[in-house]
């Protein structure tokens, strides 16, 4: 799979961005009266009150174990058919539609950047956290715009007023410009509000994905609108972040403006994306299972001798956990 190359700025000029979203309104217009406005605002109120530095630290410790389930990338895409993002004022379609709309739009304009096609396909897969198989996490800690924790909340963050009820808002350190960070420390070292972006980023790292660093950057920061739309928190970036941000800004056009009623023939494009997944060695599976769950599952596909061996493995693991 090809790695990221120098950004060709003229390429994305070929993308014809629609004038309106799936509801006929301007994109990311949080003030426009619409069918979803009240729900979106209530979502962000809950999000901004509860996303704290301490909360995110605990969530990262909980989910970095990757012990929720094991499935293929495409199975994960199909699982998102049951998911609608309550924070998104532009879309009410199942998430797999959005993934393929984004990927296909990029594929048309960047036919040789197959890493970017795959990145578009997987960029929102972390939203499986909403599904019962992954714990049925509440929407406010899975979706929505993201922002740093451990430093001041920038006023460019949508519905900023609700941060006044966040415990970190008046914290003596977390309320300052740099907070717990140093200037140009690099975004890799910054704690970001917990959600599907950071989760999928963790999945990629732990599964040793071979996608280029720009793909990791896109996955982790594509919802970080205060940065790539308003330029906030740029003082935390290092040189690598600056280069990767160029690709993120290109990706964002397709991520945002492909949210329309134009449908994608899933079965027609599926073989192409399966071939990309096959080439990306880090995505044989999206999540690793813990040993005991794997042993239990193997029992369903084993001969009598293998079943006995698996049961012994399981009992050994269980005794080890009891120590």
C-alpha positions as CSV (number, residue, x, y, z in Angstrom):
1,X,0.0,0.0,0.0
2,X,1.4,3.4,-1.0
3,X,2.5,5.7,1.8
4,X,1.7,9.4,2.1
5,X,3.5,11.6,-0.4
6,X,3.8,15.4,-0.7
7,X,0.5,17.1,-0.7
8,X,-0.6,18.2,-4.2
9,X,-2.8,21.2,-3.4
10,X,-4.4,21.4,-6.8
11,X,-5.9,18.0,-6.6
12,X,-8.7,18.7,-4.2
13,X,-9.9,21.6,-6.4
14,X,-11.7,19.0,-8.5
15,X,-14.0,18.1,-5.6
16,X,-17.4,19.8,-6.0
17,X,-18.7,20.5,-2.5
18,X,-22.5,20.5,-2.3
19,X,-24.2,23.7,-1.1
20,X,-26.2,22.0,1.6
21,X,-26.3,19.0,3.8
22,X,-28.8,16.1,3.9
23,X,-31.4,18.4,5.4
24,X,-31.0,21.2,2.9
25,X,-29.1,23.4,5.4
26,X,-25.6,24.8,5.5
27,X,-22.9,22.4,6.8
28,X,-22.1,22.6,10.6
29,X,-24.6,25.4,11.2
30,X,-25.4,24.9,14.9
31,X,-27.7,27.9,15.1
32,X,-30.0,27.0,12.2
33,X,-33.4,25.8,13.3
34,X,-33.7,22.2,12.1
35,X,-35.1,18.8,13.1
36,X,-32.0,18.0,15.0
37,X,-30.8,21.2,16.5
38,X,-32.2,20.7,20.1
39,X,-30.8,17.2,20.3
40,X,-27.4,18.3,19.0
41,X,-27.2,21.1,21.5
42,X,-28.2,18.9,24.4
43,X,-25.6,16.4,23.3
44,X,-22.8,19.0,23.5
45,X,-24.1,20.3,26.9
46,X,-23.7,16.8,28.3
47,X,-20.4,16.3,26.6
48,X,-18.8,19.6,27.7
49,X,-19.9,19.1,31.3
50,X,-18.5,15.5,31.7
51,X,-15.4,15.4,29.5
52,X,-12.6,16.1,32.1
53,X,-8.9,15.3,32.2
54,X,-9.5,12.7,34.9
55,X,-12.4,11.1,33.0
56,X,-10.4,10.7,29.8
57,X,-7.4,9.2,31.6
58,X,-9.6,6.5,33.1
59,X,-11.3,5.8,29.7
60,X,-8.0,5.4,28.0
61,X,-6.9,2.9,30.6
62,X,-10.1,1.0,30.3
63,X,-10.2,0.7,26.5
64,X,-6.5,0.3,25.6
65,X,-6.8,-3.3,26.7
66,X,-8.8,-4.0,23.5
67,X,-10.7,-6.9,25.0
68,X,-14.2,-6.1,23.9
69,X,-14.6,-8.1,20.7
70,X,-12.8,-9.4,17.6
71,X,-14.0,-8.8,14.1
72,X,-12.9,-7.9,10.6
73,X,-12.8,-4.3,9.3
74,X,-15.8,-5.0,7.0
75,X,-17.8,-6.6,9.8
76,X,-17.2,-3.5,11.8
77,X,-18.4,-1.3,8.9
78,X,-21.6,-3.4,8.7
79,X,-22.1,-3.1,12.5
80,X,-22.3,0.7,12.0
81,X,-25.4,0.2,9.9
82,X,-27.2,0.3,13.3
83,X,-25.6,3.6,14.3
84,X,-26.6,7.3,13.8
85,X,-24.4,10.0,15.2
86,X,-26.6,12.3,17.5
87,X,-23.9,15.0,17.5
88,X,-24.0,15.5,13.7
89,X,-26.3,18.3,12.4
90,X,-25.6,17.3,8.8
91,X,-26.4,13.6,8.7
92,X,-29.0,11.1,9.8
93,X,-27.9,8.2,7.6
94,X,-26.3,5.0,9.0
95,X,-22.6,5.5,9.4
96,X,-21.5,3.0,6.7
97,X,-23.1,5.3,4.1
98,X,-20.9,8.2,5.3
99,X,-17.8,6.0,5.3
100,X,-18.3,4.9,1.7
101,X,-19.4,8.4,0.5
102,X,-16.1,9.9,1.9
103,X,-13.9,7.1,0.6
104,X,-15.4,7.1,-2.9
105,X,-15.1,10.9,-3.2
106,X,-11.5,10.8,-2.2
107,X,-10.9,7.8,-4.5
108,X,-12.1,9.8,-7.5
109,X,-9.8,12.7,-6.9
110,X,-6.8,10.8,-5.4
111,X,-6.8,7.5,-7.3
112,X,-3.2,6.7,-6.5
113,X,-3.4,7.3,-2.7
114,X,-4.9,4.0,-1.7
115,X,-3.8,4.6,1.9
116,X,-6.1,7.6,2.0
117,X,-9.1,5.6,0.6
118,X,-8.7,3.0,3.4
119,X,-8.2,5.8,6.0
120,X,-11.6,7.3,4.8
121,X,-13.2,3.9,5.1
122,X,-12.1,3.3,8.7
123,X,-12.0,6.8,10.1
124,X,-15.3,6.5,12.0
125,X,-15.1,2.8,13.0
126,X,-14.4,3.7,16.6
127,X,-18.2,4.5,16.8
128,X,-18.7,0.8,17.4
129,X,-18.3,1.9,21.0
130,X,-22.0,2.7,20.8
131,X,-22.9,-0.9,20.1
132,X,-23.8,-3.3,22.9
133,X,-20.9,-5.6,21.8
134,X,-18.5,-2.9,22.8
135,X,-20.3,-1.7,26.0
136,X,-23.0,0.6,24.6
137,X,-21.1,3.7,25.6
138,X,-23.3,6.9,25.8
139,X,-23.1,9.1,22.7
140,X,-21.6,12.0,24.5
141,X,-18.3,10.1,25.1
142,X,-18.1,8.6,21.6
143,X,-19.0,11.2,19.0
144,X,-18.9,14.9,18.5
145,X,-16.1,17.5,18.0
146,X,-13.0,16.8,20.1
147,X,-10.6,19.2,22.0
148,X,-7.7,19.0,24.4
149,X,-8.0,18.3,28.1
150,X,-5.5,19.5,30.7
151,X,-5.5,23.1,29.3
152,X,-8.0,25.9,28.7
153,X,-11.0,25.3,26.5
154,X,-10.7,27.5,23.4
155,X,-13.7,29.7,22.6
156,X,-13.8,28.3,19.1
157,X,-15.2,25.0,20.5
158,X,-18.9,24.7,19.6
159,X,-21.3,25.4,22.4
160,X,-18.4,26.7,24.5
161,X,-20.7,28.1,27.2
162,X,-21.4,24.7,28.7
163,X,-17.8,24.3,29.7
164,X,-18.5,26.6,32.6
165,X,-20.1,23.6,34.3
166,X,-17.1,21.4,33.7
167,X,-14.9,20.8,36.9
168,X,-11.8,21.6,34.8
169,X,-13.0,25.0,33.8
170,X,-11.7,26.7,36.9
171,X,-8.9,24.3,37.7
172,X,-5.7,26.2,38.6
173,X,-3.6,24.4,36.0
174,X,-6.1,23.0,33.5
175,X,-7.7,26.4,33.0
176,X,-4.4,28.0,31.7
177,X,-3.3,28.3,28.1
178,X,-0.7,25.6,28.2
179,X,-2.0,23.7,31.2
180,X,0.0,20.5,31.7
181,X,1.8,20.8,28.3
182,X,4.8,22.6,26.9
183,X,4.7,24.7,23.7
184,X,5.3,22.6,20.6
185,X,5.2,19.4,22.6
186,X,3.5,17.6,19.7
187,X,-0.2,16.6,19.6
188,X,0.8,12.9,20.1
189,X,1.5,14.0,23.7
190,X,-1.8,15.8,24.2
191,X,-4.8,14.3,25.9
192,X,-7.9,14.7,23.7
193,X,-11.5,14.4,24.8
194,X,-12.5,10.7,24.7
195,X,-14.3,9.3,21.8
196,X,-14.3,7.2,18.7
197,X,-11.2,9.0,17.2
198,X,-8.9,8.2,20.1
199,X,-10.3,4.7,20.3
200,X,-9.6,3.8,16.7
201,X,-6.2,5.4,16.9
202,X,-5.5,3.1,19.8
203,X,-6.7,0.1,17.8
204,X,-4.4,1.0,14.9
205,X,-1.4,1.3,17.2
206,X,-2.0,-1.9,19.1
207,X,-2.7,-3.9,15.9
208,X,0.6,-2.4,14.5
209,X,-1.0,-0.8,11.5
210,X,1.4,-0.1,8.6
211,X,-0.5,2.9,7.4
212,X,1.6,6.2,7.2
213,X,1.7,8.7,10.0
214,X,-0.7,11.0,8.2
215,X,-3.4,8.3,8.4
216,X,-2.9,8.0,12.2
217,X,-3.1,11.8,12.4
218,X,-6.3,11.9,10.4
219,X,-7.9,9.1,12.4
220,X,-7.1,10.7,15.8
221,X,-7.8,14.4,14.9
222,X,-10.5,14.4,12.2
223,X,-13.1,15.6,14.8
224,X,-10.7,18.2,16.2
225,X,-12.4,21.1,14.4
226,X,-11.0,23.8,16.7
227,X,-7.6,22.9,15.2
228,X,-8.2,22.2,11.6
229,X,-11.0,24.8,11.1
230,X,-10.1,27.6,13.5
231,X,-6.4,27.1,14.0
232,X,-6.8,26.8,17.8
233,X,-4.1,25.0,19.8
234,X,-1.5,25.3,17.0
235,X,1.1,26.2,19.7
236,X,1.0,22.6,20.8
237,X,2.0,21.3,17.4
238,X,5.4,20.1,16.3
239,X,6.9,19.9,12.8
240,X,5.4,16.5,12.0
241,X,2.0,17.7,13.1
242,X,2.3,20.6,10.7
243,X,3.0,18.3,7.8
244,X,0.2,15.9,8.6
245,X,-2.3,18.7,9.1
246,X,-2.1,19.4,5.4
247,X,-3.5,15.9,4.7
248,X,-6.1,16.3,7.4
249,X,-7.4,19.5,5.8
250,X,-7.8,17.7,2.5
251,X,-9.5,14.8,4.1
252,X,-11.9,17.1,6.0
253,X,-13.4,18.4,2.8
254,X,-14.5,14.9,1.9
255,X,-15.4,13.9,5.4
256,X,-17.7,16.9,5.8
257,X,-19.1,17.7,2.4
258,X,-19.8,14.1,1.3
259,X,-22.7,14.0,3.8
260,X,-25.5,14.1,1.3
261,X,-28.3,12.0,-0.1
262,X,-26.1,10.6,-2.8
263,X,-26.1,6.8,-2.2
264,X,-23.2,4.4,-2.8
265,X,-23.7,0.9,-4.2
266,X,-22.1,-1.0,-1.3
267,X,-21.9,-4.3,-3.1
268,X,-20.3,-2.7,-6.2
269,X,-17.4,-1.0,-4.3
270,X,-17.0,-3.7,-1.6
271,X,-14.4,-5.8,-3.5
272,X,-12.1,-2.8,-3.9
273,X,-12.1,-2.0,-0.2
274,X,-11.7,-5.6,0.8
275,X,-8.6,-5.7,-1.3
276,X,-7.2,-2.7,0.6
277,X,-7.9,-4.3,3.9
278,X,-6.1,-7.4,2.8
279,X,-3.0,-5.4,1.9
280,X,-3.0,-3.6,5.2
281,X,-1.4,-6.2,7.5
282,X,-2.3,-4.4,10.6
283,X,-6.0,-4.9,10.1
284,X,-6.4,-8.7,9.9
285,X,-8.8,-7.9,12.8
286,X,-9.9,-4.7,14.4
287,X,-9.8,-5.8,18.0
288,X,-7.8,-8.5,19.7
289,X,-9.7,-10.7,22.2
290,X,-8.3,-11.5,25.7
291,X,-7.0,-15.0,26.0
292,X,-9.9,-16.5,27.9
293,X,-12.5,-15.3,25.4
294,X,-10.4,-16.7,22.5
295,X,-10.2,-20.1,24.3
296,X,-13.9,-20.1,24.8
297,X,-14.6,-19.4,21.2
298,X,-12.2,-22.0,19.9
299,X,-14.2,-24.7,21.8
300,X,-16.9,-24.3,19.2
301,X,-14.6,-25.3,16.3
302,X,-12.4,-28.0,17.9
303,X,-12.0,-31.8,17.7
304,X,-12.4,-33.7,21.0
305,X,-8.6,-33.6,21.5
306,X,-8.4,-29.9,20.6
307,X,-11.4,-29.2,22.8
308,X,-9.6,-30.7,25.8
309,X,-6.4,-28.7,25.0
310,X,-8.4,-25.5,24.8
311,X,-10.3,-26.2,28.0
312,X,-6.9,-26.7,29.7
313,X,-5.6,-23.5,28.3
314,X,-8.7,-21.7,29.6
315,X,-8.5,-23.1,33.1
316,X,-4.8,-22.2,33.3
317,X,-5.6,-18.6,32.2
318,X,-8.5,-18.4,34.7
319,X,-6.3,-19.6,37.6
320,X,-3.7,-17.0,36.6
321,X,-6.2,-14.2,36.8
322,X,-7.3,-15.4,40.2
323,X,-3.8,-15.0,41.7
